């Protein structure tokens, strides 16, 4: 057997072995179906890019509030906020963005155009034609900021909680390799994501089930792909330019930031405040990336007071 043939066979075996290992480590084993969605709370609606899962709480005649979650943790990240706002008389909706939670994982470009389209179509499906209060957490900041800039007539106020700021980060080069990169992402990055969520908190021990709740969505095919494509679509994007557009709309804005945020450092708040001069800013003590959860005693009164102050 020639040396060249031996090399080709060896490479083929290495590639085949690598594929087998990556597939064995891939946590996505199930498809989202009517049956698997049986445990989902709330409602399902079919929009332009697929099924969207959402929940609505609070009095039907209450002022409308739409909550938009961040990069990967779905709508349950707003549990405590939804309870507080609905108890205060607001009609509160929250949903899983495409690729997350119980929503579909379409084979599409996960860019801000798609997220804007999903939010627009969901509001339309709810019949929420009048201006609403928007709240965006982390990556939900660019999503709600984009919506506000494009549809200012549909936004009564904007609240940003530890929003993604500065320049959108990318992924290591090997995750971008054609064909093989996504498999590496599924084998190396996706399996570790649940445990990595603990860094969002100053005291993660207070949320012992947080990683297990996250793992549920990781088991459905298309989750990792949605995150990888979101990262790629926003690589090098200036989030602050999105917020600058919000600034020109003069939309009443509330900006809340955990002082101990290790995911989006509070130092980035300066650029957001410069972009949105009208923003009211509150730095929250003893809170990381999720101050609305860690400091409900401080944040909920701020949210409710701000929303009421912007009512006509």
C-alpha positions in Angstrom: 0.0 0.0 0.0 1.4 3.4 -1.0 2.3 6.0 1.6 -0.3 8.4 0.0 -3.0 5.8 0.4 -2.0 5.2 4.0 -2.2 8.9 4.7 -5.6 9.2 3.1 -7.0 6.2 5.1 -5.5 7.6 8.3 -7.1 11.0 7.7 -10.4 9.4 6.9 -10.4 7.4 10.0 -9.4 10.4 12.1 -12.3 12.5 10.6 -14.7 9.6 11.0 -13.6 9.1 14.7 -13.9 12.9 15.3 -17.4 13.0 13.9 -18.5 10.0 16.0 -17.1 11.7 19.2 -18.6 15.0 18.5 -22.0 13.4 17.8 -21.8 11.4 21.0 -21.2 14.5 23.0 -24.0 16.5 21.2 -26.8 16.9 23.9 -29.5 17.6 21.3 -31.4 14.2 21.0 -35.0 15.2 20.5 -37.2 17.1 18.1 -39.7 19.8 19.2 -43.1 18.3 18.4 -46.7 18.7 19.7 -46.0 15.9 22.1 -42.7 17.2 23.5 -44.2 20.6 23.9 -46.9 19.2 26.1 -45.1 20.4 29.2 -44.8 24.0 28.0 -46.8 26.6 29.9 -48.6 29.3 28.1 -49.5 29.4 24.4 -48.1 28.5 21.0 -48.6 30.6 17.8 -47.2 30.1 14.3 -45.4 33.1 13.0 -43.4 33.8 9.9 -40.4 31.7 10.9 -42.2 29.0 12.9 -43.9 28.3 16.2 -43.4 30.8 19.0 -44.0 30.0 22.6 -45.3 32.8 24.8 -47.1 33.6 28.1 -49.4 36.4 29.0 -50.4 37.4 32.6 -52.2 40.2 34.3 -55.5 42.0 33.9 -56.7 42.1 30.3 -57.2 45.9 30.4 -53.8 46.6 32.0 -51.1 48.6 30.2 -49.2 46.3 27.8 -45.6 45.2 28.7 -43.5 42.9 26.5 -40.4 41.2 28.0 -37.6 40.0 25.8 -35.0 37.7 27.2 -31.3 37.5 26.4 -28.9 35.4 24.4 -29.8 31.9 25.5 -31.9 31.6 28.7 -35.6 31.7 27.5 -38.6 33.5 28.9 -38.6 31.9 32.3 -35.8 34.3 33.2 -38.5 36.9 33.6 -40.6 34.8 36.1 -40.3 37.1 39.1 -40.7 40.3 37.0 -43.9 39.0 35.3 -45.4 38.2 38.7 -44.6 41.6 40.1 -45.8 43.6 37.1 -49.0 41.6 36.6 -49.7 42.1 40.3 -49.2 45.8 39.9 -51.9 45.8 37.2 -49.9 45.4 34.0 -50.7 43.0 31.1 -47.4 41.2 30.7 -46.3 39.1 27.8 -43.0 37.2 27.4 -41.8 34.8 24.8 -39.0 32.4 23.7 -37.1 33.8 20.8 -36.5 31.5 17.9 -34.1 28.7 18.8 -34.7 28.9 22.5 -37.1 27.4 25.0 -40.2 25.9 23.4 -40.0 28.0 20.2 -39.1 26.5 16.9 -35.4 26.4 15.8 -35.7 27.4 12.1 -32.8 26.8 9.7 -32.4 30.5 9.1 -30.1 33.5 9.6 -30.4 34.4 13.3 -29.9 38.1 12.7 -31.6 41.1 14.2 -34.0 41.3 11.2 -35.4 37.9 12.2 -35.7 38.8 15.9 -37.4 42.1 14.9 -39.8 40.2 12.6 -40.7 37.7 15.4 -41.4 40.5 17.9 -43.5 42.5 15.4 -45.5 39.5 14.3 -46.1 38.4 17.9 -47.4 41.8 18.9 -49.7 41.7 15.8 -51.0 38.3 16.7 -51.8 39.5 20.2 -53.7 42.4 18.8 -51.4 44.9 20.6 -51.6 47.7 18.1 -51.2 50.6 20.6 -47.7 51.5 21.9 -46.3 49.0 24.4 -43.7 49.1 27.2 -40.7 47.1 26.1 -38.1 45.5 28.4 -34.9 43.9 27.1 -32.4 41.9 29.1 -28.8 41.3 27.9 -29.1 40.5 24.2 -32.7 41.5 24.5 -31.3 45.0 24.6 -30.2 45.0 20.9 -33.4 43.2 20.0 -35.7 45.8 21.7 -33.4 48.6 20.7 -33.7 47.6 17.1 -37.5 47.4 17.4 -37.7 50.8 19.0 -35.5 52.4 16.3 -37.5 50.8 13.5 -41.0 51.2 15.0 -40.9 54.1 17.5 -44.7 54.6 17.1 -45.3 51.2 18.7 -43.1 51.8 21.8 -44.3 53.7 24.9 -41.2 53.1 26.9 -38.0 51.0 26.8 -36.3 49.4 29.8 -32.8 47.9 29.3 -31.5 45.5 32.0 -27.7 44.9 31.7 -28.0 45.1 27.9 -25.4 43.8 25.5 -23.2 46.8 24.6 -20.1 47.8 22.7 -19.2 45.5 19.8 -20.8 42.1 19.2 -18.3 39.3 19.9 -17.7 36.4 17.6 -16.6 32.8 18.1 -13.1 31.2 17.9 -12.1 30.5 14.3 -12.4 26.7 14.5 -16.2 27.0 15.2 -16.5 28.8 11.8 -14.9 26.0 9.8 -17.2 24.9 7.0 -19.1 21.7 8.0 -16.8 20.7 10.9 -17.1 24.0 12.9 -20.8 23.5 13.9 -20.1 19.9 15.0 -17.2 21.2 17.2 -19.6 23.8 18.6 -22.2 21.1 19.5 -19.5 18.9 21.1 -17.4 21.5 22.9 -19.5 24.6 23.6 -23.1 23.5 23.9 -22.7 20.7 26.6 -21.0 23.2 28.9 -23.6 26.1 28.6 -26.0 25.0 31.3 -23.3 25.0 34.1 -21.9 28.2 32.7 -25.1 30.1 33.6 -24.0 30.3 37.2 -21.7 33.2 36.3 -24.7 35.4 35.9 -25.2 35.5 39.6 -23.3 37.0 42.5 -24.6 34.1 44.7 -25.4 31.3 42.4 -26.1 28.9 45.3 -29.5 30.7 45.8 -30.6 29.2 42.4 -29.7 25.5 42.7 -32.0 24.4 39.9 -30.9 27.0 37.4 -28.6 24.7 35.3 -31.2 21.9 35.3 -33.9 24.3 34.0 -31.6 25.3 31.2 -30.7 21.8 30.2 -34.3 21.1 29.1 -34.0 23.3 26.0 -30.5 22.0 25.2 -32.0 18.6 24.5 -33.9 19.8 21.4 -32.2 19.9 18.0 -31.4 23.3 16.6 -30.6 25.0 20.0 -26.9 25.2 19.5 -27.2 26.1 15.8 -29.4 29.1 16.8 -26.8 30.4 19.3 -23.9 29.9 16.9 -25.7 31.7 14.1 -26.6 34.5 16.4 -23.0 35.0 17.3 -21.9 35.0 13.7 -24.7 37.3 12.6 -23.7 39.9 15.3 -19.9 39.6 15.1 -18.5 43.1 14.9 -21.9 44.8 15.1 -22.0 48.1 17.0 -24.8 47.7 19.6 -24.2 51.3 20.7 -25.2 52.5 17.2 -28.5 50.7 17.8 -28.9 52.5 21.1 -28.0 55.8 19.4 -31.0 55.4 17.2 -33.2 54.9 20.2 -31.7 58.1 21.6 -33.0 60.0 18.5 -36.5 58.7 19.1 -36.7 60.3 22.5 -38.4 57.2 23.8 -38.6 57.2 27.6 -35.9 54.8 28.7 -34.8 53.1 31.9 -31.4 51.6 32.2 -30.6 49.1 35.0 -27.3 47.5 35.6 -25.9 45.1 38.2 -22.7 46.5 39.7 -21.0 43.1 39.8 -22.0 42.0 36.3 -19.3 39.6 35.0 -21.0 39.1 31.6 -21.5 42.6 30.4 -19.4 44.8 32.8 -21.0 47.9 34.1 -18.2 50.0 32.6 -20.1 49.6 29.3 -23.1 51.5 30.8 -21.3 54.8 30.0 -21.5 54.1 26.2 -25.2 53.2 26.5 -26.0 56.3 28.5 -24.1 58.5 26.0 -26.1 56.9 23.1 -29.5 57.4 24.9 -29.2 60.7 26.7 -32.8 60.5 28.0 -32.2 57.2 29.9 -32.7 57.1 33.6 -29.8 55.1 35.1 -29.7 52.9 38.2 -26.7 50.8 39.2 -27.8 48.0 41.5 -25.6 46.9 44.5 -25.0 43.2 45.1 -26.2 42.1 41.7 -24.6 40.5 38.7 -26.0 40.1 35.2 -29.5 39.5 36.4 -30.3 42.3 38.9 -34.1 41.9 38.2 -33.8 38.4 39.9 -31.1 39.0 42.5 -32.5 42.3 43.8 -36.2 42.2 43.3 -36.6 44.3 46.4 -34.9 47.2 44.6 -35.6 46.6 40.9 -39.3 45.8 40.9 -40.2 49.2 42.5 -38.0 50.9 39.9 -39.7 49.1 37.1 -43.2 49.8 38.3 -42.5 53.4 39.1 -40.9 54.0 35.8 -43.8 52.4 33.8 -46.4 54.4 35.7 -44.5 57.6 35.1 -44.7 57.1 31.4 -48.4 56.5 31.3 -50.4 59.0 29.3 
